[in-house]
Amino acid sequence: ASHTYKFDVKMTCGGCSGAVTRALKKAETDGLGIDTYNVSLEKQEVVVKGTIPYDTLLERIKKTGKEVGSPVPRCCRR
């Protein structure tokens, strides 16, 4: 099943958002189950839709060295 994940990611410049975008693009081309993604420097958020496991996605974003908040998937928040 497809999920929508939303992360608050601390990004201070275009280079930061570019690093996150590249990480997501690589995960997408690696066939990890990303359908769409949006990286917003303005909102400091990353929204990803797909079948990628949450832990895999979080690991990919954290590998960019950016601080990630809201580690709970939107589908699981109460």
C-alpha positions, 0 to 999 in steps of 0.5 A: 500500500502507498503511504504519504510521509511528511518530515520537518527537515532543517534546511538553510539554503538551496544546497541543503534542499538540493542534497535532500532532493538528490537523496530522494531521486537516488532512492527513486532510481534505486527502485525503493518505492517512491512515487512522488516527492516534494522538498520545500525549503520555504516550508522546511518540509519533505513530503514523500508518497510511495511504498518505500518503508518508513525506516528506509526513507528516514535513513536516506534523508538522515544520510544527508546530514540534515536534522529531521523532526516529526519522525512519525508518519502522518498515517500513524499520528494520533 
